Structure formats: structure tokens, C-alpha cells
Amino acid sequence: MGGWIREHPILTYQHGRKVKFYVDGKEYEGYEGEPIAAALHANGIRVYRKSMVLERPRGFFCAVGKCSSCFMVVNGTPNVRVCITPLKEGMRIETQVGKGEIR
């Protein structure tokens, strides 16, 4: 696992336990309780969804849950803001295309 901040001159980081999660069927590792977007970013995943009309890639933007750039399908639920949703063991996350479909 590579992209996590390990040291910072002001902030202290305490990670939860390592957990496995899945993005578009592929297995990854992250830390329980961190925002899903942090785990995605640390694993090199930058595209979270595709826009409705032109299907342009969207990813991490505001990081406070106010925009729609980080909408993904999480455990079958579309339009989940992964920048503010905590990671849990076994989550199934999918790249969202357009509005997403409720399953």
C-alpha cells in the first residue's frame, strides 16, 4: 500500500485496522474509518464517476461532501459521496456512470 501520508509537520495520523474492499471487482486494502476517497487515492484510483451527458471523468474535488464529483455506487447504492463516507471491511464500490441505478 503506497499513497498514504505517513508523517506531517503539524498533524498526527492514526490509522484504523487494515481492511479489504473492492472497486469494480478488484480487491484493495485501506484503513477502516478513513474516507473511502482517501483509500481510493492511496491505491491510485482517481476516476470515481463519469458525467451524465458527455461521460467525462470526475474524481476527488471538494472533500467536504458539497459537490457531486465523488459520487460512486457503494454496496449497490448510487450517489454515495465517498469523500465523507467511512471505509468498512468488504465494501463493494463501483465507478458510477451518469445518475446511477438503484438495485
N, C-alpha and C positions, 0 to 999 in steps of 0.2 A: 504494500500500500504506500502510495507515494506523496500525494499532494497536500497533506495536512500541515498546518503551521505547527511547528514544534516549540519554537521559542519566540518571545515577543518582548520588547524592552519595557512595556507597561502592563500588558495583560497576562493573566495566568490561565492556562488551558488545562482543564481536567476532562479527559475523555471518559465516556461510559465504556461498557464492555464491548468487545468486537462482536459484530453480528453479520450474518449473511443476508443479502437482499438481492432481488432480481430486477434487471432492467431489460425489457424486450426479450425476456427469456434467458439472458446471460447472467451468471452469478457474479456478485461483487461483495466486498466487505466494507463496512463502515463502523461508526461508533454509535451505539444506542443513545437516543436522545438528541443527537445533533440534527440540525435541519437536513432534510433529505437533499436539498440543493448543495449543501456542504459536502456530503458524501459523494454526490454525483460529480461535482467539480474535482474533488480529490482523486476520483477514479478516471478523470479525463473526459467526462461526458459534458458537453457544452450545449447541445441542442435538446430542448425539453419538449418542444411542440412545434407545429407548423401552422402558420396563419391560415385563416379561413378561406380567403379568396385566392391569393397567389401562392399559398403554401410555402411561404418564406420561413426560414428557421428562426426560432425565438429561444432565448435562454435566460440566464440569470440577469436581472436588471435592477429592480429597486431594493430587494432584500428585506422589505418590511410588509409584504402582503397587500400592497395597494394597486399594483398593476396586474396584468394578465399574462405577462411574458413567461412565467414559470408554471403555467397550468400543465398538469400531467394526469394520466389515469393511474390512480393508486388503488390497488386491490379491487379493481373493477369500477371505481367511482371516478368519473371525469371531473375536470376543472378543479383539481386539488392544487392549492398553492404550495409548491414544495419548498419554497424559501422559508415558510413558517411552520411546516408540518414535521414533527419529530420522527426520526427513523426508528423503526422497530424491526425485530428479528423476523425474517421471512417475507417482508413486504414485496409485493409484485407491482412493479412500476412500469408504465408503458409510455412511449412517446405519443403525445396526443396530436391528432390531425383534425383541424377545424374545431367545431364545438364539442366534440367528444360524444360518445353514445353511452347511455345508461344501460347497464346489463342486468 
